[in-house]
């Protein structure tokens, strides 16, 4: 191994970000492989290399015995003590091996192959480590290609994929388009990191609001929950930690610029900004907007509620195919029964809390990201 090789490896370390230990171990493994392949089938040898000069030395590791039976692996106590007087039976003696003249050439060829393999492995590991633990993070990439319905995104050092199930219905992208998505999962396949992305996950809404609304990023406003039917409508519950800061106004922005930017990113999906309240009846009433709610009766034990709305707003409160009520139930985590004012009078409010709309869905809480 020459100084030129070491110098080239040093430059490669800087370029690829691979630690010196990985490269030195690759060199040592290459030399061991080359020597064993071409000169010795025995495993009782070791290689020491000088990281400064690039010189290497091969040693046969022989065990000190009283009577030698395997000359390639053993050395007599007498011979060992001729080398060093303190040797005892069972000790390991390193005896330098002078390899054949062409070993340097063979070792260099083997070293090249092993080093390249180690470098590829280290690069894959570095990329995996870069993305590991970043699930739910927002990422910006360029569409590299679309194949069999899957969208492959150029993330710089690696490619991410958005499967058909994680795409917003009706979206179409072409090569070169830029888009935002959240990291859904990071897998180490053994051949490198596999980055799965999503545009349908509620965390995409969360991250876009954090990006566009400084008050959320700074902690003045807090996202409590999100419910989403991607491509159609989302509801986001916002709590203000400052009485002087309006959560809805801050999220909408001046002349609606903030929320319009977010809606543009998700191709026109409607977003309802809901004010969170610790009082479940108020929170449920807020979540059913834009319908006007006259009264909400809650059953804490069953975590169920009955919301009364004006007769002419019953359809609005339930929404098309029950969507508004369904999203409200997901957002609040409560079962919600929506009835009209007339129905309320007829029942005289002596009703069992049931769910007339299929809304019994757990709230989709947004995982915290450190």
C-alpha positions, 0 to 999 in steps of 0.5 A, a space after each residue: 500500500 502506497 502513500 498515494 493510495 492513502 492520500 487518495 483515500 483521505 480525499 475520499 473520506 472528505 468527499 464522502 464523509 466516511 470516517 478514517 476507521 472505516 477506510 483503514 479497516 477496509 484496507 486491512 480486510 483487503 490485505 488479509 483477503 488477498 494474502 489468504 486467497 493467494 498464499 495461505 489458507 490458514 487463518 492464524 495471521 494478522 496485518 498491521 499497517 502504518 496510517 502515516 507511511 502506508 507501510 504494512 507488515 504481515 505476521 503469522 500468529 503462532 501458539 507457543 507449545 512444548 511439542 510442535 505438531 502443526 508448524 503453520 500454527 505452532 512454535 516450540 517454547 525453545 524457539 519462542 524464547 529465542 525471540 523473547 525470553 519471557 514467552 510461556 506455553 500458550 502465548 501467541 508469538 507474532 512472526 513477520 512474513 515476507 510475502 512474495 514480490 507480486 503480493 503488493 500488486 495482488 493486494 492492491 487489486 483486492 484492496 480496490 474491490 474491498 475498499 469500494 465495497 466498504 465505501 458503498 456500505 458506509 455511504 448507505 449507512 450514512 444516508 440511513 442515519 441521516 433520515 432515521 428518526 425523521 418520520 413525520 418531517 416535512 421534506 421538499 423534493 423534485 419528481 424524478 419519474 413516475 412509474 406504475 402509479 408511484 412517484 419517485 422523488 429526488 431527495 439529493 443523496 437518495 430517492 424517496 417514493 410516494 405510493 399510490 395510496 399516499 397520493 392525494 386523489 386527483 393529483 398529477 405530477 410530471 418529471 421536474 415538478 417540485 412538491 412537499 411531502 412528509 416522511 412516513 417511514 424509513 427502512 434499512 433494507 440492507 441495500 440502503 435506506 428506503 424512504 417512504 413519503 406521504 401527501 395524505 397523512 395529517 402531518 402534512 397539514 401540520 408541517 405546512 402550518 408550522 412552515 407558514 404560521 410563525 406563531 405555531 413555530 414559536 409556540 404561541 399557537 399550538 396544534 391540538 389535533 387534525 382530521 383529514 380526508 385527503 384531497 377533499 377537506 381537513 379540520 385543524 384544531 388550534 389553541 392559543 397560549 396568548 389571549 391577545 393572539 387570535 388563532 384563526 386570524 393568525 392561521 389565515 393571515 393577512 388577506 388569507 395569504 397564509 392559508 391560501 399558500 397551504 391550500 395551494 400546496 395541497 391542490 385546493 383541499 378545503 381547510 377548516 380552522 377550528 378553535 380548540 377549547 378545554 370545554 368539550 361542548 364548546 370544542 364540539 360546537 366549534 368543530 361542526 362549523 361552518 354550521 351554527 350550533 344552538 346547543 351541545 349536551 355531552 355525556 362524559 362517561 360515554 364520551 358522546 354528545 348531542 348537538 342541536 342545530 337550526 332546522 335549515 342547517 342540519 344538512 350543513 352540519 352533517 355535510 355531504 355524505 356525513 363528511 363534516 360530522 365525521 371529521 368533527 368526530 375525528 378531530 374531537 375524539 367524541 361520538 356526535 349525534 346531530 339533530 335539528 331544533 325541531 327534533 330536539 323539541 319533539 324528543 323534549 331532549 329525553 333521548 339516548 345519546 346515539 350516533 345517527 351519523 357514522 362518526 365513531 372514530 378516534 381523534 387522529 393525534 399528531 405525534 410530537 417531533 423533537 
